[in-house]
Amino acid sequence: MALAGQIFGKIDAAFADNNTHALKELAHSLKGSARSACCPHLGDLASAMQENAEKSVTITNDMIAALKTEFERVTEAVRDLKV
């Protein structure tokens, strides 16, 4: 989870730079990590961002916010399991 969390700083930087290629690669990485960790909704959100980047469709702040919100939800759920 820690490695996946680091990706959001890179996503924010790529978004600020309007770097569609980086956003596509980062979303792909997050999608794989999320699906490997049995977090399908997070994987689906990352997949949608990847597809938008591949099709040169605008990636919005709302898309990134949804990714972050779901990541936080998953992180909290994992923390609850450890207790």
KOLLOVEX-592804 format. One record per atom (N, C-alpha, C, O, CB): residue in one letter; y, z, x. Coordinates in steps of 0.02 Angstrom, whole numbers, plus 32768, in hexadecimal, padded with zeros to 4 digits. Glycine has a CB too. Layout:
rest: A | v: Y | w: Z | u: X
...
% end
This chain:
rest: M | v: 7FC4 | w: 8000 | u: 8029
rest: M | v: 8000 | w: 8000 | u: 8000
rest: M | v: 803F | w: 8000 | u: 802B
rest: M | v: 8071 | w: 7FE2 | u: 8019
rest: M | v: 8000 | w: 803C | u: 7FD1
rest: A | v: 803C | w: 8022 | u: 8064
rest: A | v: 8077 | w: 8025 | u: 808F
rest: A | v: 808B | w: 7FE0 | u: 80A8
rest: A | v: 80C6 | w: 7FD0 | u: 80AA
rest: A | v: 806A | w: 8054 | u: 80CB
rest: L | v: 8059 | w: 7FB8 | u: 80BB
rest: L | v: 8069 | w: 7F75 | u: 80D3
rest: L | v: 8087 | w: 7F4A | u: 809C
rest: L | v: 80B6 | w: 7F24 | u: 80A8
rest: L | v: 802B | w: 7F54 | u: 80EF
rest: A | v: 806D | w: 7F50 | u: 8060
rest: A | v: 8088 | w: 7F2A | u: 8028
rest: A | v: 80D0 | w: 7F40 | u: 801A
rest: A | v: 80FA | w: 7F17 | u: 8008
rest: A | v: 805C | w: 7F33 | u: 7FE9
rest: G | v: 80DD | w: 7F80 | u: 8021
rest: G | v: 8121 | w: 7F99 | u: 8016
rest: G | v: 8153 | w: 7F7B | u: 8046
rest: G | v: 818D | w: 7F71 | u: 8033
rest: G | v: 8122 | w: 7FE4 | u: 801B
rest: Q | v: 813F | w: 7F6E | u: 8084
rest: Q | v: 816C | w: 7F51 | u: 80B5
rest: Q | v: 8182 | w: 7F0B | u: 80A3
rest: Q | v: 81B7 | w: 7EF4 | u: 80B9
rest: Q | v: 814B | w: 7F51 | u: 80F9
rest: I | v: 815A | w: 7EE9 | u: 807C
rest: I | v: 8169 | w: 7EA4 | u: 806A
rest: I | v: 81A8 | w: 7E9E | u: 8041
rest: I | v: 81C9 | w: 7E69 | u: 8041
rest: I | v: 812E | w: 7E86 | u: 8045
rest: F | v: 81BB | w: 7ED3 | u: 801D
rest: F | v: 81F5 | w: 7ECE | u: 7FF1
rest: F | v: 8236 | w: 7EC7 | u: 8018
rest: F | v: 8265 | w: 7EA7 | u: 8001
rest: F | v: 81F9 | w: 7F0A | u: 7FC4
rest: G | v: 823B | w: 7EE6 | u: 8052
rest: G | v: 8276 | w: 7EDC | u: 807D
rest: G | v: 827C | w: 7E93 | u: 8091
rest: G | v: 82B3 | w: 7E77 | u: 8093
rest: G | v: 8273 | w: 7F08 | u: 80BA
rest: K | v: 8243 | w: 7E75 | u: 80A1
rest: K | v: 8243 | w: 7E2E | u: 80B4
rest: K | v: 8253 | w: 7E01 | u: 8078
rest: K | v: 8276 | w: 7DCF | u: 807F
rest: K | v: 81FF | w: 7E1A | u: 80D1
rest: I | v: 823A | w: 7E14 | u: 803D
rest: I | v: 824A | w: 7DEE | u: 8000
rest: I | v: 8294 | w: 7DF1 | u: 7FF2
rest: I | v: 82B3 | w: 7DBE | u: 7FE3
rest: I | v: 8221 | w: 7E08 | u: 7FC4
rest: D | v: 82B1 | w: 7E2D | u: 7FF8
rest: D | v: 82F9 | w: 7E34 | u: 7FEC
rest: D | v: 8321 | w: 7E09 | u: 801C
rest: D | v: 8352 | w: 7DE9 | u: 8008
rest: D | v: 830E | w: 7E7E | u: 7FF3
rest: A | v: 830E | w: 7E09 | u: 805C
rest: A | v: 8332 | w: 7DE1 | u: 808E
rest: A | v: 832B | w: 7D97 | u: 8080
rest: A | v: 835C | w: 7D71 | u: 8084
rest: A | v: 8318 | w: 7DF1 | u: 80D5
rest: A | v: 82EE | w: 7D81 | u: 806E
rest: A | v: 82E4 | w: 7D3A | u: 805F
rest: A | v: 830B | w: 7D25 | u: 8021
rest: A | v: 8326 | w: 7CEE | u: 801E
rest: A | v: 8299 | w: 7D2C | u: 8054
rest: F | v: 830D | w: 7D51 | u: 7FF0
rest: F | v: 8333 | w: 7D43 | u: 7FB3
rest: F | v: 837D | w: 7D3D | u: 7FC2
rest: F | v: 839E | w: 7D0F | u: 7FAA
rest: F | v: 8327 | w: 7D7A | u: 7F7E
rest: A | v: 8397 | w: 7D6B | u: 7FEB
rest: A | v: 83DE | w: 7D69 | u: 7FFE
rest: A | v: 83EF | w: 7D2A | u: 8024
rest: A | v: 8426 | w: 7D0F | u: 801E
rest: A | v: 83F0 | w: 7DA7 | u: 8028
rest: D | v: 83BF | w: 7D12 | u: 804C
rest: D | v: 83CA | w: 7CD4 | u: 8073
rest: D | v: 83B7 | w: 7C95 | u: 804D
rest: D | v: 83BD | w: 7C5E | u: 8067
rest: D | v: 83A1 | w: 7CD7 | u: 80B3
rest: N | v: 83A0 | w: 7C9D | u: 800F
rest: N | v: 8389 | w: 7C65 | u: 7FE6
rest: N | v: 8353 | w: 7C3D | u: 800B
rest: N | v: 8352 | w: 7C00 | u: 8009
rest: N | v: 83C4 | w: 7C38 | u: 7FD3
rest: N | v: 8326 | w: 7C61 | u: 802D
rest: N | v: 82F1 | w: 7C44 | u: 8054
rest: N | v: 82B2 | w: 7C3D | u: 8029
rest: N | v: 8288 | w: 7C6A | u: 8027
rest: N | v: 82E2 | w: 7C6E | u: 8094
rest: T | v: 82AD | w: 7C05 | u: 8007
rest: T | v: 8276 | w: 7BF9 | u: 7FD8
rest: T | v: 8233 | w: 7BF9 | u: 7FFB
rest: T | v: 8202 | w: 7C12 | u: 7FE0
rest: T | v: 8281 | w: 7BB8 | u: 7FB3
rest: H | v: 8230 | w: 7BDC | u: 8036
rest: H | v: 81F1 | w: 7BD9 | u: 805B
rest: H | v: 81D8 | w: 7C20 | u: 806A
rest: H | v: 819D | w: 7C30 | u: 8060
rest: H | v: 81F9 | w: 7BB1 | u: 809D
rest: A | v: 8204 | w: 7C4A | u: 8083
rest: A | v: 81F0 | w: 7C8F | u: 8092
rest: A | v: 81DC | w: 7CB4 | u: 8053
rest: A | v: 81AB | w: 7CD9 | u: 8053
rest: A | v: 822A | w: 7CB5 | u: 80B5
rest: L | v: 81FF | w: 7CAA | u: 801C
rest: L | v: 81EE | w: 7CCA | u: 7FDD
rest: L | v: 81A9 | w: 7CB5 | u: 7FC6
rest: L | v: 8182 | w: 7CDE | u: 7FAD
rest: L | v: 8222 | w: 7CBA | u: 7FA7
rest: K | v: 8199 | w: 7C75 | u: 7FCE
rest: K | v: 8157 | w: 7C5C | u: 7FBB
rest: K | v: 8121 | w: 7C7E | u: 7FE5
rest: K | v: 80EE | w: 7C94 | u: 7FCA
rest: K | v: 8154 | w: 7C0F | u: 7FC4
rest: E | v: 812B | w: 7C81 | u: 8026
rest: E | v: 80F9 | w: 7C9F | u: 8053
rest: E | v: 80F1 | w: 7CEB | u: 8045
rest: E | v: 80B9 | w: 7D04 | u: 8044
rest: E | v: 810D | w: 7C94 | u: 809C
rest: L | v: 8129 | w: 7D0D | u: 803B
rest: L | v: 8126 | w: 7D55 | u: 802D
rest: L | v: 8104 | w: 7D63 | u: 7FEA
rest: L | v: 80DC | w: 7D92 | u: 7FE5
rest: L | v: 816D | w: 7D72 | u: 802E
rest: A | v: 8114 | w: 7D3B | u: 7FB8
rest: A | v: 80F4 | w: 7D43 | u: 7F77
rest: A | v: 80AA | w: 7D37 | u: 7F7C
rest: A | v: 8082 | w: 7D5A | u: 7F5D
rest: A | v: 8114 | w: 7D14 | u: 7F43
rest: H | v: 8096 | w: 7D05 | u: 7FA2
rest: H | v: 804F | w: 7CF6 | u: 7FAC
rest: H | v: 802B | w: 7D32 | u: 7FCC
rest: H | v: 7FF5 | w: 7D45 | u: 7FB7
rest: H | v: 8046 | w: 7CB7 | u: 7FD7
rest: S | v: 804A | w: 7D4E | u: 7FFE
rest: S | v: 802E | w: 7D88 | u: 8020
rest: S | v: 8027 | w: 7DC4 | u: 7FF1
rest: S | v: 7FF3 | w: 7DE5 | u: 7FF0
rest: S | v: 8058 | w: 7D9B | u: 805D
rest: L | v: 805C | w: 7DD1 | u: 7FCB
rest: L | v: 805B | w: 7E09 | u: 7F9C
rest: L | v: 8026 | w: 7DFD | u: 7F66
rest: L | v: 8004 | w: 7E2C | u: 7F51
rest: L | v: 80A0 | w: 7E13 | u: 7F7C
rest: K | v: 8021 | w: 7DBF | u: 7F4F
rest: K | v: 7FEF | w: 7DAE | u: 7F1C
rest: K | v: 7FA9 | w: 7DBF | u: 7F34
rest: K | v: 7F82 | w: 7DDE | u: 7F11
rest: K | v: 7FF4 | w: 7D64 | u: 7F08
rest: G | v: 7F99 | w: 7DAA | u: 7F71
rest: G | v: 7F57 | w: 7DB8 | u: 7F8C
rest: G | v: 7F4A | w: 7E02 | u: 7F95
rest: G | v: 7F14 | w: 7E1A | u: 7F85
rest: G | v: 7F4F | w: 7D95 | u: 7FCF
rest: S | v: 7F7B | w: 7E26 | u: 7FAF
rest: S | v: 7F74 | w: 7E6E | u: 7FB8
rest: S | v: 7F6A | w: 7E91 | u: 7F75
rest: S | v: 7F3E | w: 7EBC | u: 7F6E
rest: S | v: 7FB1 | w: 7E8B | u: 7FDB
rest: A | v: 7F91 | w: 7E7E | u: 7F44
rest: A | v: 7F8D | w: 7E9E | u: 7F02
rest: A | v: 7F4A | w: 7E91 | u: 7EE1
rest: A | v: 7F2B | w: 7EBF | u: 7EC6
rest: A | v: 7FC6 | w: 7E85 | u: 7ED5
rest: R | v: 7F34 | w: 7E54 | u: 7EE4
rest: R | v: 7EF4 | w: 7E44 | u: 7EC4
rest: R | v: 7EBA | w: 7E63 | u: 7EE9
rest: R | v: 7E89 | w: 7E77 | u: 7EC9
rest: R | v: 7EEB | w: 7DF8 | u: 7EC0
rest: S | v: 7EBE | w: 7E68 | u: 7F2B
rest: S | v: 7E8A | w: 7E8A | u: 7F51
rest: S | v: 7E86 | w: 7ED4 | u: 7F40
rest: S | v: 7E51 | w: 7EF2 | u: 7F44
rest: S | v: 7E95 | w: 7E81 | u: 7F9D
rest: A | v: 7EBF | w: 7EF1 | u: 7F2E
rest: A | v: 7EC3 | w: 7F38 | u: 7F1D
rest: A | v: 7EB8 | w: 7F44 | u: 7ED2
rest: A | v: 7EC5 | w: 7F7B | u: 7EB9
rest: A | v: 7F06 | w: 7F54 | u: 7F33
rest: C | v: 7EA1 | w: 7F10 | u: 7EAF
rest: C | v: 7E93 | w: 7F15 | u: 7E66
rest: C | v: 7ED2 | w: 7F27 | u: 7E3F
rest: C | v: 7ED0 | w: 7F51 | u: 7E12
rest: C | v: 7E5D | w: 7F4A | u: 7E59
rest: C | v: 7F09 | w: 7F07 | u: 7E50
rest: C | v: 7F49 | w: 7F0F | u: 7E2D
rest: C | v: 7F5C | w: 7ECB | u: 7E0F
rest: C | v: 7F8A | w: 7EAA | u: 7E29
rest: C | v: 7F81 | w: 7F2B | u: 7E5E
rest: P | v: 7F3A | w: 7EB7 | u: 7DDA
rest: P | v: 7F44 | w: 7E73 | u: 7DC0
rest: P | v: 7F8A | w: 7E63 | u: 7DA8
rest: P | v: 7FA3 | w: 7E2C | u: 7DB2
rest: P | v: 7F14 | w: 7E67 | u: 7D89
rest: H | v: 7FAC | w: 7E92 | u: 7D89
rest: H | v: 7FEF | w: 7E84 | u: 7D6F
rest: H | v: 801F | w: 7E77 | u: 7DA9
rest: H | v: 8048 | w: 7E49 | u: 7DA6
rest: H | v: 8009 | w: 7EBE | u: 7D43
rest: L | v: 801B | w: 7E9F | u: 7DDD
rest: L | v: 8044 | w: 7E94 | u: 7E17
rest: L | v: 8034 | w: 7E51 | u: 7E37
rest: L | v: 8060 | w: 7E2C | u: 7E4B
rest: L | v: 803B | w: 7ECE | u: 7E4B
rest: G | v: 7FF4 | w: 7E40 | u: 7E3A
rest: G | v: 7FDF | w: 7DFF | u: 7E54
rest: G | v: 7FFA | w: 7DC6 | u: 7E2A
rest: G | v: 800E | w: 7D92 | u: 7E45
rest: G | v: 7F94 | w: 7DFC | u: 7E58
rest: D | v: 7FFA | w: 7DCE | u: 7DE9
rest: D | v: 8013 | w: 7D9A | u: 7DBC
rest: D | v: 805F | w: 7D90 | u: 7DC5
rest: D | v: 8077 | w: 7D57 | u: 7DC5
rest: D | v: 8003 | w: 7DAC | u: 7D73
rest: L | v: 8083 | w: 7DC7 | u: 7DCD
rest: L | v: 80CB | w: 7DC1 | u: 7DD7
rest: L | v: 80DA | w: 7D9E | u: 7E19
rest: L | v: 8106 | w: 7D73 | u: 7E1D
rest: L | v: 80EC | w: 7E07 | u: 7DD7
rest: A | v: 80B4 | w: 7DAF | u: 7E4E
rest: A | v: 80BD | w: 7D8E | u: 7E8E
rest: A | v: 80AA | w: 7D44 | u: 7E8A
rest: A | v: 80CA | w: 7D1A | u: 7EA8
rest: A | v: 8093 | w: 7DB1 | u: 7EC5
rest: S | v: 8075 | w: 7D36 | u: 7E64
rest: S | v: 805F | w: 7CF1 | u: 7E5B
rest: S | v: 8096 | w: 7CC7 | u: 7E38
rest: S | v: 80A2 | w: 7C8E | u: 7E4B
rest: S | v: 801E | w: 7CEF | u: 7E32
rest: A | v: 80B5 | w: 7CE4 | u: 7E06
rest: A | v: 80EB | w: 7CC1 | u: 7DE3
rest: A | v: 8125 | w: 7CB2 | u: 7E12
rest: A | v: 8143 | w: 7C7C | u: 7E10
rest: A | v: 8104 | w: 7CEB | u: 7DA6
rest: M | v: 8136 | w: 7CE3 | u: 7E3D
rest: M | v: 816C | w: 7CD7 | u: 7E6D
rest: M | v: 8158 | w: 7CA1 | u: 7E9F
rest: M | v: 8181 | w: 7C76 | u: 7EB0
rest: M | v: 817D | w: 7D18 | u: 7E92
rest: Q | v: 811A | w: 7CA2 | u: 7EB5
rest: Q | v: 8102 | w: 7C6E | u: 7EE3
rest: Q | v: 8106 | w: 7C29 | u: 7EC3
rest: Q | v: 811D | w: 7BF9 | u: 7EE2
rest: Q | v: 80BA | w: 7C7E | u: 7EF9
rest: E | v: 80EF | w: 7C24 | u: 7E85
rest: E | v: 80F1 | w: 7BE4 | u: 7E61
rest: E | v: 8138 | w: 7BCB | u: 7E58
rest: E | v: 8145 | w: 7B90 | u: 7E60
rest: E | v: 80CE | w: 7BEB | u: 7E1D
rest: N | v: 8166 | w: 7BF8 | u: 7E48
rest: N | v: 81AC | w: 7BE4 | u: 7E41
rest: N | v: 81C6 | w: 7BC8 | u: 7E83
rest: N | v: 81E7 | w: 7B94 | u: 7E84
rest: N | v: 81D7 | w: 7C1F | u: 7E2B
rest: A | v: 81B6 | w: 7BEA | u: 7EBA
rest: A | v: 81CD | w: 7BD4 | u: 7EFB
rest: A | v: 81AF | w: 7B90 | u: 7F0D
rest: A | v: 81D1 | w: 7B64 | u: 7F28
rest: A | v: 81BB | w: 7C07 | u: 7F32
rest: E | v: 816F | w: 7B86 | u: 7EFD
rest: E | v: 814E | w: 7B46 | u: 7F0C
rest: E | v: 816D | w: 7B0D | u: 7EE4
rest: E | v: 816F | w: 7AD4 | u: 7EFC
rest: E | v: 8104 | w: 7B4B | u: 7EFD
rest: K | v: 8184 | w: 7B1C | u: 7EA8
rest: K | v: 81A0 | w: 7AE8 | u: 7E7C
rest: K | v: 81EC | w: 7AE4 | u: 7E81
rest: K | v: 820D | w: 7AC0 | u: 7E5B
rest: K | v: 818C | w: 7AF6 | u: 7E34
rest: S | v: 8209 | w: 7B0A | u: 7EAF
rest: S | v: 8251 | w: 7B0E | u: 7EB8
rest: S | v: 8275 | w: 7B25 | u: 7E79
rest: S | v: 82AD | w: 7B10 | u: 7E6C
rest: S | v: 826C | w: 7ACA | u: 7ECD
rest: V | v: 8254 | w: 7B50 | u: 7E53
rest: V | v: 8272 | w: 7B70 | u: 7E19
rest: V | v: 8293 | w: 7BB0 | u: 7E31
rest: V | v: 8279 | w: 7BD3 | u: 7E5D
rest: V | v: 823C | w: 7B7F | u: 7DE0
rest: T | v: 82CC | w: 7BBF | u: 7E16
rest: T | v: 82F2 | w: 7BF9 | u: 7E2C
rest: T | v: 82CA | w: 7C3A | u: 7E26
rest: T | v: 82AA | w: 7C48 | u: 7DF4
rest: T | v: 8332 | w: 7BFF | u: 7E04
rest: I | v: 82CD | w: 7C60 | u: 7E5B
rest: I | v: 82B1 | w: 7CA4 | u: 7E5B
rest: I | v: 82EC | w: 7CD2 | u: 7E4E
rest: I | v: 831F | w: 7CCF | u: 7E70
rest: I | v: 828C | w: 7CB6 | u: 7EA0
rest: T | v: 82E4 | w: 7CFC | u: 7E1D
rest: T | v: 831C | w: 7D26 | u: 7E07
rest: T | v: 8315 | w: 7D6E | u: 7E1F
rest: T | v: 82DE | w: 7D84 | u: 7E33
rest: T | v: 8323 | w: 7D25 | u: 7DBB
rest: N | v: 834C | w: 7D91 | u: 7E1D
rest: N | v: 834C | w: 7DD9 | u: 7E2C
rest: N | v: 831C | w: 7DFD | u: 7DFD
rest: N | v: 82FB | w: 7E2D | u: 7E11
rest: N | v: 8392 | w: 7DF6 | u: 7E26
rest: D | v: 8319 | w: 7DE7 | u: 7DBE
rest: D | v: 82ED | w: 7E07 | u: 7D8D
rest: D | v: 82A3 | w: 7E00 | u: 7DA1
rest: D | v: 827C | w: 7E2F | u: 7D96
rest: D | v: 82F8 | w: 7DE8 | u: 7D49
rest: M | v: 8290 | w: 7DC7 | u: 7DBE
rest: M | v: 824B | w: 7DBE | u: 7DD4
rest: M | v: 823B | w: 7DF0 | u: 7E0C
rest: M | v: 8205 | w: 7E0F | u: 7E0C
rest: M | v: 8240 | w: 7D75 | u: 7DED
rest: I | v: 8269 | w: 7DF6 | u: 7E3B
rest: I | v: 825E | w: 7E24 | u: 7E73
rest: I | v: 825E | w: 7E6C | u: 7E5A
rest: I | v: 8236 | w: 7E95 | u: 7E71
rest: I | v: 8294 | w: 7E1A | u: 7EA9
rest: A | v: 828A | w: 7E7C | u: 7E2C
rest: A | v: 828C | w: 7EBF | u: 7E0F
rest: A | v: 824B | w: 7ECF | u: 7DEC
rest: A | v: 8232 | w: 7F07 | u: 7DF1
rest: A | v: 82C8 | w: 7EC6 | u: 7DDF
rest: A | v: 822E | w: 7E9F | u: 7DC8
rest: A | v: 81EF | w: 7EAA | u: 7DA5
rest: A | v: 81B7 | w: 7EB7 | u: 7DD7
rest: A | v: 818C | w: 7EE2 | u: 7DCC
rest: A | v: 81DD | w: 7E6C | u: 7D79
rest: L | v: 81B7 | w: 7E93 | u: 7E0F
rest: L | v: 8185 | w: 7E9F | u: 7E44
rest: L | v: 818B | w: 7EE6 | u: 7E5F
rest: L | v: 815A | w: 7F09 | u: 7E67
rest: L | v: 818E | w: 7E6C | u: 7E7D
rest: K | v: 81C9 | w: 7EFA | u: 7E6D
rest: K | v: 81D4 | w: 7F3D | u: 7E89
rest: K | v: 81C0 | w: 7F73 | u: 7E57
rest: K | v: 81A2 | w: 7FA6 | u: 7E6A
rest: K | v: 821E | w: 7F46 | u: 7E9C
rest: T | v: 81D1 | w: 7F69 | u: 7E19
rest: T | v: 81BF | w: 7F9B | u: 7DE5
rest: T | v: 8174 | w: 7FA2 | u: 7DDF
rest: T | v: 815A | w: 7FDA | u: 7DDB
rest: T | v: 81DD | w: 7F87 | u: 7DA1
rest: E | v: 8151 | w: 7F6A | u: 7DDE
rest: E | v: 8108 | w: 7F6D | u: 7DD9
rest: E | v: 80EA | w: 7F8B | u: 7E17
rest: E | v: 80BA | w: 7FB1 | u: 7E13
rest: E | v: 80EB | w: 7F27 | u: 7DCD
rest: F | v: 8105 | w: 7F7B | u: 7E51
rest: F | v: 80EC | w: 7F99 | u: 7E8F
rest: F | v: 80F5 | w: 7FE5 | u: 7E8D
rest: F | v: 80C8 | w: 800A | u: 7EA1
rest: F | v: 8111 | w: 7F7C | u: 7ECC
rest: E | v: 812E | w: 7FFC | u: 7E76
rest: E | v: 813B | w: 8044 | u: 7E71
rest: E | v: 810A | w: 8065 | u: 7E40
rest: E | v: 80F1 | w: 809C | u: 7E4C
rest: E | v: 8183 | w: 8051 | u: 7E5A
rest: R | v: 80FB | w: 8042 | u: 7E09
rest: R | v: 80CC | w: 805D | u: 7DD7
rest: R | v: 8087 | w: 8063 | u: 7DF6
rest: R | v: 8065 | w: 8096 | u: 7DED
rest: R | v: 80CA | w: 8030 | u: 7D99
rest: V | v: 8072 | w: 8030 | u: 7E1A
rest: V | v: 8030 | w: 8030 | u: 7E39
rest: V | v: 802D | w: 8067 | u: 7E6F
rest: V | v: 7FFB | w: 808B | u: 7E74
rest: V | v: 8020 | w: 7FEB | u: 7E58
rest: T | v: 8061 | w: 806C | u: 7E97
rest: T | v: 8063 | w: 809F | u: 7ECB
rest: T | v: 805D | w: 80E5 | u: 7EAE
rest: T | v: 803A | w: 810F | u: 7EC9
rest: T | v: 80A5 | w: 8099 | u: 7EF3
rest: E | v: 8080 | w: 80F1 | u: 7E77
rest: E | v: 807D | w: 8132 | u: 7E56
rest: E | v: 8036 | w: 813F | u: 7E3A
rest: E | v: 801D | w: 8177 | u: 7E3E
rest: E | v: 80B1 | w: 8135 | u: 7E1D
rest: A | v: 8018 | w: 810B | u: 7E1E
rest: A | v: 7FD4 | w: 8113 | u: 7E03
rest: A | v: 7FA3 | w: 8125 | u: 7E3A
rest: A | v: 7F76 | w: 814E | u: 7E31
rest: A | v: 7FBE | w: 80D3 | u: 7DDF
rest: V | v: 7FAA | w: 8106 | u: 7E74
rest: V | v: 7F7F | w: 8115 | u: 7EAD
rest: V | v: 7F8B | w: 815C | u: 7EC5
rest: V | v: 7F5B | w: 8180 | u: 7ED4
rest: V | v: 7F8A | w: 80E3 | u: 7EE6
rest: R | v: 7FCA | w: 8170 | u: 7EC8
rest: R | v: 7FDA | w: 81B5 | u: 7EDC
rest: R | v: 7FB9 | w: 81E7 | u: 7EAC
rest: R | v: 7F9F | w: 821B | u: 7EC2
rest: R | v: 8026 | w: 81BF | u: 7EDD
rest: D | v: 7FBA | w: 81D8 | u: 7E6C
rest: D | v: 7F9C | w: 8205 | u: 7E3B
rest: D | v: 7F50 | w: 820A | u: 7E44
rest: D | v: 7F33 | w: 823F | u: 7E36
rest: D | v: 7FAB | w: 81EC | u: 7DF4
rest: L | v: 7F31 | w: 81D5 | u: 7E5C
rest: L | v: 7EE9 | w: 81D7 | u: 7E68
rest: L | v: 7ED8 | w: 8205 | u: 7EA2
rest: L | v: 7EA2 | w: 8223 | u: 7EA3
rest: L | v: 7ECF | w: 8190 | u: 7E76
rest: K | v: 7F05 | w: 820A | u: 7ED2
rest: K | v: 7EF8 | w: 8233 | u: 7F0D
rest: K | v: 7EFD | w: 827E | u: 7EFF
rest: K | v: 7EE3 | w: 82A6 | u: 7F26
rest: K | v: 7F28 | w: 8220 | u: 7F44
rest: V | v: 7F1D | w: 8290 | u: 7ECA
rest: V | v: 7F29 | w: 82D7 | u: 7EBC
rest: V | v: 7EEB | w: 82F9 | u: 7EA3
rest: V | v: 7EED | w: 8335 | u: 7E95
rest: V | v: 7F5F | w: 82DF | u: 7E8A
% end
